Amino acid sequence: MSRIGKLPVNLPKGVSVSVGPGNLVVVKGPLGELKQKVDPDIKVSVEGTELKVERPTNQPRHRSMHGLYRALIHNMVVGVSTGFSIKQELVGVGYRVEVKGQMLEFNLGYSHDIHFMLPKEVKATVEIARKGANPVLTLTSHDKQLLGTIAAKIRSLRVPEPYKGKGIKFVDEQIRRKTGKSAGAK
């Protein structure tokens, strides 16, 4: 039995789950609504304040989907009840970001500014603690999958380089640093 798959998903107050035709799971909560199509072989049932995911057999295909769909549904429940956030730090002289509604305007050391349009489900804020500190971009959303995709796209605008560590990095990310050229080596 899958250790993740056999755990029930607890439904907090204010969150409702319905399983529709075609095994479409709809999770509604205070922060929004999310939908996920589940494989027809996997059985999803709601019992009071718990949601259970069950598989029909021990085939490798069913075993792999069992834990996957339980984790996806759990992330949906957490997302619509409390939400998710990702913090990214802009490391580099003159690197900055401005939030203008759903548009992010980056200055990343290129000859031009980069404009990045956010989907309506994602909200952004910028924190600058003090002068000379690196700006921190905070992205929040109820959809964990979408939030991770947007954060990866933003990071790809200027990936941290290994010599000085300049670029867009996640706040808790450790960059593997390299030493530069050795002055005395021939």
C-alpha atoms as a printed R data frame, in Angstrom:
    type eleno elety resid chain resno       x      y       z
1   ATOM     1    CA   MET     A     1   0.000  0.000   0.000
2   ATOM     2    CA   SER     A     2   1.243  3.488  -0.819
3   ATOM     3    CA   ARG     A     3   2.213  5.304   2.364
4   ATOM     4    CA   ILE     A     4   1.043  8.613   0.928
5   ATOM     5    CA   GLY     A     5  -2.019  7.198  -0.846
6   ATOM     6    CA   LYS     A     6  -3.510  5.446   2.166
7   ATOM     7    CA   LEU     A     7  -3.521  8.603   4.301
8   ATOM     8    CA   PRO     A     8  -6.913 10.337   4.349
9   ATOM     9    CA   VAL     A     9  -7.132 14.009   3.381
10  ATOM    10    CA   ASN     A    10  -8.666 16.045   6.220
11  ATOM    11    CA   LEU     A    11 -11.095 18.714   5.033
12  ATOM    12    CA   PRO     A    12 -10.894 21.940   7.080
13  ATOM    13    CA   LYS     A    13 -13.943 24.093   7.816
14  ATOM    14    CA   GLY     A    14 -15.177 26.025   4.797
15  ATOM    15    CA   VAL     A    15 -13.776 23.542   2.258
16  ATOM    16    CA   SER     A    16 -16.121 21.365   0.227
17  ATOM    17    CA   VAL     A    17 -15.152 18.565  -2.160
18  ATOM    18    CA   SER     A    18 -17.367 17.022  -4.808
19  ATOM    19    CA   VAL     A    19 -16.616 14.186  -7.211
20  ATOM    20    CA   GLY     A    20 -18.427 14.708 -10.485
21  ATOM    21    CA   PRO     A    21 -18.957 12.620 -13.600
22  ATOM    22    CA   GLY     A    22 -15.776 11.376 -15.250
23  ATOM    23    CA   ASN     A    23 -14.000 11.395 -11.845
24  ATOM    24    CA   LEU     A    24 -13.644 15.203 -11.848
25  ATOM    25    CA   VAL     A    25 -12.741 16.352  -8.327
26  ATOM    26    CA   VAL     A    26 -13.836 19.929  -7.527
27  ATOM    27    CA   VAL     A    27 -12.489 21.569  -4.347
28  ATOM    28    CA   LYS     A    28 -14.093 24.843  -3.206
29  ATOM    29    CA   GLY     A    29 -12.868 27.000  -0.358
30  ATOM    30    CA   PRO     A    30 -12.476 30.563   0.872
31  ATOM    31    CA   LEU     A    31  -9.582 31.307  -1.513
32  ATOM    32    CA   GLY     A    32 -11.108 29.880  -4.698
33  ATOM    33    CA   GLU     A    33 -11.991 26.747  -6.595
34  ATOM    34    CA   LEU     A    34  -9.738 24.083  -8.152
35  ATOM    35    CA   LYS     A    35 -10.531 21.129 -10.413
36  ATOM    36    CA   GLN     A    36  -8.554 17.943 -11.105
37  ATOM    37    CA   LYS     A    37  -9.446 15.069 -13.393
38  ATOM    38    CA   VAL     A    38  -8.632 11.752 -11.716
39  ATOM    39    CA   ASP     A    39  -7.954  8.515 -13.607
40  ATOM    40    CA   PRO     A    40 -11.155  6.416 -13.864
41  ATOM    41    CA   ASP     A    41  -9.481  3.426 -12.162
42  ATOM    42    CA   ILE     A    42  -8.812  5.394  -8.964
43  ATOM    43    CA   LYS     A    43 -11.786  5.719  -6.588
44  ATOM    44    CA   VAL     A    44 -12.233  8.996  -4.668
45  ATOM    45    CA   SER     A    45 -14.771  9.064  -1.833
46  ATOM    46    CA   VAL     A    46 -15.771 11.739   0.678
47  ATOM    47    CA   GLU     A    47 -16.725 10.487   4.148
48  ATOM    48    CA   GLY     A    48 -17.669 13.317   6.520
49  ATOM    49    CA   THR     A    49 -14.616 15.544   6.958
50  ATOM    50    CA   GLU     A    50 -12.231 13.083   5.294
51  ATOM    51    CA   LEU     A    51 -11.483 12.272   1.688
52  ATOM    52    CA   LYS     A    52 -10.077  8.851   0.780
53  ATOM    53    CA   VAL     A    53  -8.323  7.739  -2.399
54  ATOM    54    CA   GLU     A    54  -8.372  4.008  -3.179
55  ATOM    55    CA   ARG     A    55  -6.916  1.857  -5.953
56  ATOM    56    CA   PRO     A    56  -8.433 -1.313  -7.404
57  ATOM    57    CA   THR     A    57  -5.306 -3.506  -7.750
58  ATOM    58    CA   ASN     A    58  -1.615 -3.632  -6.945
59  ATOM    59    CA   GLN     A    59  -0.484 -3.124 -10.546
60  ATOM    60    CA   PRO     A    60   2.484 -0.753 -10.825
61  ATOM    61    CA   ARG     A    61   0.358  1.740 -12.771
62  ATOM    62    CA   HIS     A    62  -2.312  1.848 -10.059
63  ATOM    63    CA   ARG     A    63   0.285  2.035  -7.276
64  ATOM    64    CA   SER     A    64   1.985  5.044  -8.866
65  ATOM    65    CA   MET     A    65  -1.285  6.909  -9.464
66  ATOM    66    CA   HIS     A    66  -2.596  6.211  -5.956
67  ATOM    67    CA   GLY     A    67  -0.089  8.437  -4.141
68  ATOM    68    CA   LEU     A    68   0.013 10.982  -6.960
69  ATOM    69    CA   TYR     A    69  -3.713 11.766  -6.937
70  ATOM    70    CA   ARG     A    70  -3.869 11.820  -3.131
71  ATOM    71    CA   ALA     A    71  -1.014 14.376  -3.086
72  ATOM    72    CA   LEU     A    72  -2.634 16.491  -5.822
73  ATOM    73    CA   ILE     A    73  -5.977 16.559  -3.997
74  ATOM    74    CA   HIS     A    74  -4.260 17.363  -0.687
75  ATOM    75    CA   ASN     A    75  -2.449 20.302  -2.329
76  ATOM    76    CA   MET     A    76  -5.781 21.517  -3.713
77  ATOM    77    CA   VAL     A    77  -7.386 21.397  -0.239
78  ATOM    78    CA   VAL     A    78  -4.467 23.242   1.379
79  ATOM    79    CA   GLY     A    79  -4.455 25.776  -1.469
80  ATOM    80    CA   VAL     A    80  -8.114 26.779  -1.225
81  ATOM    81    CA   SER     A    81  -7.977 26.930   2.591
82  ATOM    82    CA   THR     A    82  -4.611 28.609   3.369
83  ATOM    83    CA   GLY     A    83  -2.859 29.182   0.010
84  ATOM    84    CA   PHE     A    84   0.792 28.919  -1.013
85  ATOM    85    CA   SER     A    85   3.574 31.474  -1.352
86  ATOM    86    CA   ILE     A    86   7.040 31.505  -2.897
87  ATOM    87    CA   LYS     A    87   9.715 34.111  -2.179
88  ATOM    88    CA   GLN     A    88  12.385 34.978  -4.743
89  ATOM    89    CA   GLU     A    89  15.383 37.242  -4.172
90  ATOM    90    CA   LEU     A    90  16.970 39.410  -6.882
91  ATOM    91    CA   VAL     A    91  20.733 39.367  -6.267
92  ATOM    92    CA   GLY     A    92  22.797 41.850  -8.274
93  ATOM    93    CA   VAL     A    93  23.674 45.531  -8.449
94  ATOM    94    CA   GLY     A    94  20.716 47.461  -9.841
95  ATOM    95    CA   TYR     A    95  18.442 44.415 -10.107
96  ATOM    96    CA   ARG     A    96  14.903 45.402  -9.222
97  ATOM    97    CA   VAL     A    97  11.266 44.562  -9.844
98  ATOM    98    CA   GLU     A    98   8.104 46.668  -9.782
99  ATOM    99    CA   VAL     A    99   4.554 45.377  -9.488
100 ATOM   100    CA   LYS     A   100   1.999 47.206 -11.642
101 ATOM   101    CA   GLY     A   101  -1.272 45.348 -11.187
102 ATOM   102    CA   GLN     A   102  -0.741 41.921 -12.789
103 ATOM   103    CA   MET     A   103   2.376 43.116 -14.651
104 ATOM   104    CA   LEU     A   104   5.895 42.679 -13.282
105 ATOM   105    CA   GLU     A   105   8.599 44.980 -14.636
106 ATOM   106    CA   PHE     A   106  12.127 43.605 -14.134
107 ATOM   107    CA   ASN     A   107  15.432 45.435 -14.504
108 ATOM   108    CA   LEU     A   108  17.999 42.608 -14.560
109 ATOM   109    CA   GLY     A   109  21.096 44.164 -16.074
110 ATOM   110    CA   TYR     A   110  20.022 43.701 -19.677
111 ATOM   111    CA   SER     A   111  19.841 46.622 -22.109
112 ATOM   112    CA   HIS     A   112  16.045 46.561 -21.771
113 ATOM   113    CA   ASP     A   113  13.397 46.043 -19.115
114 ATOM   114    CA   ILE     A   114  11.514 42.743 -19.028
115 ATOM   115    CA   HIS     A   115   7.715 42.817 -18.661
116 ATOM   116    CA   PHE     A   116   6.120 39.660 -17.238
117 ATOM   117    CA   MET     A   117   2.340 39.218 -17.156
118 ATOM   118    CA   LEU     A   118   0.988 37.209 -14.214
119 ATOM   119    CA   PRO     A   119  -2.156 35.064 -14.477
120 ATOM   120    CA   LYS     A   120  -5.143 36.339 -12.506
121 ATOM   121    CA   GLU     A   121  -4.764 33.561  -9.884
122 ATOM   122    CA   VAL     A   122  -1.288 34.772  -8.814
123 ATOM   123    CA   LYS     A   123  -0.691 37.888  -6.697
124 ATOM   124    CA   ALA     A   124   2.722 39.518  -6.278
125 ATOM   125    CA   THR     A   125   4.288 41.881  -3.752
126 ATOM   126    CA   VAL     A   126   7.811 43.306  -3.469
127 ATOM   127    CA   GLU     A   127   9.662 43.819  -0.196
128 ATOM   128    CA   ILE     A   128  12.758 45.985   0.118
129 ATOM   129    CA   ALA     A   129  13.887 45.807   3.754
130 ATOM   130    CA   ARG     A   130  16.451 48.633   3.647
131 ATOM   131    CA   LYS     A   131  18.608 50.537   1.195
132 ATOM   132    CA   GLY     A   132  21.240 48.283  -0.331
133 ATOM   133    CA   ALA     A   133  19.315 45.089   0.460
134 ATOM   134    CA   ASN     A   134  18.210 42.729  -2.269
135 ATOM   135    CA   PRO     A   135  14.537 43.074  -3.281
136 ATOM   136    CA   VAL     A   136  12.375 40.054  -2.453
137 ATOM   137    CA   LEU     A   137   9.445 39.160  -4.734
138 ATOM   138    CA   THR     A   138   6.635 37.241  -2.998
139 ATOM   139    CA   LEU     A   139   4.190 35.286  -5.174
140 ATOM   140    CA   THR     A   140   0.976 33.942  -3.603
141 ATOM   141    CA   SER     A   141  -1.743 31.739  -5.067
142 ATOM   142    CA   HIS     A   142  -4.178 28.964  -4.199
143 ATOM   143    CA   ASP     A   143  -2.888 26.800  -7.092
144 ATOM   144    CA   LYS     A   144   0.470 25.218  -6.142
145 ATOM   145    CA   GLN     A   145   1.165 23.835  -9.612
146 ATOM   146    CA   LEU     A   146   0.608 27.178 -11.353
147 ATOM   147    CA   LEU     A   147   2.622 29.030  -8.687
148 ATOM   148    CA   GLY     A   148   5.633 26.742  -9.180
149 ATOM   149    CA   THR     A   149   5.489 27.137 -12.957
150 ATOM   150    CA   ILE     A   150   5.369 30.947 -12.745
151 ATOM   151    CA   ALA     A   151   8.223 31.019 -10.200
152 ATOM   152    CA   ALA     A   152  10.372 28.825 -12.467
153 ATOM   153    CA   LYS     A   153   9.672 31.084 -15.470
154 ATOM   154    CA   ILE     A   154  10.624 34.174 -13.458
155 ATOM   155    CA   ARG     A   155  13.827 32.474 -12.259
156 ATOM   156    CA   SER     A   156  14.723 31.590 -15.853
157 ATOM   157    CA   LEU     A   157  14.809 35.302 -16.771
158 ATOM   158    CA   ARG     A   158  18.200 35.536 -15.017
159 ATOM   159    CA   VAL     A   159  19.411 32.209 -13.589
160 ATOM   160    CA   PRO     A   160  21.926 32.626 -10.727
161 ATOM   161    CA   GLU     A   161  25.475 32.281 -11.989
162 ATOM   162    CA   PRO     A   162  28.017 30.292  -9.932
163 ATOM   163    CA   TYR     A   163  30.820 32.896  -9.653
164 ATOM   164    CA   LYS     A   164  29.174 35.894  -7.989
165 ATOM   165    CA   GLY     A   165  25.734 34.399  -7.384
166 ATOM   166    CA   LYS     A   166  23.965 37.148  -9.357
167 ATOM   167    CA   GLY     A   167  20.476 36.380 -10.625
168 ATOM   168    CA   ILE     A   168  16.997 35.508  -9.383
169 ATOM   169    CA   LYS     A   169  17.051 32.815  -6.716
170 ATOM   170    CA   PHE     A   170  14.599 31.353  -4.252
171 ATOM   171    CA   VAL     A   171  15.100 32.759  -0.743
172 ATOM   172    CA   ASP     A   172  16.089 29.399   0.818
173 ATOM   173    CA   GLU     A   173  18.094 28.207  -2.225
174 ATOM   174    CA   GLN     A   174  21.818 27.492  -1.884
175 ATOM   175    CA   ILE     A   175  23.834 28.356  -5.003
176 ATOM   176    CA   ARG     A   176  26.875 26.152  -5.658
177 ATOM   177    CA   ARG     A   177  29.711 28.616  -5.935
178 ATOM   178    CA   LYS     A   178  32.859 28.179  -8.030
179 ATOM   179    CA   THR     A   179  36.233 29.764  -7.522
180 ATOM   180    CA   GLY     A   180  37.357 32.112 -10.239
181 ATOM   181    CA   LYS     A   181  40.536 31.927 -12.254
182 ATOM   182    CA   SER     A   182  43.648 31.202 -10.207
183 ATOM   183    CA   ALA     A   183  46.077 34.095 -10.590
184 ATOM   184    CA   GLY     A   184  49.256 32.017 -10.280
185 ATOM   185    CA   ALA     A   185  48.157 28.974 -12.328
186 ATOM   186    CA   LYS     A   186  49.861 28.479 -15.695
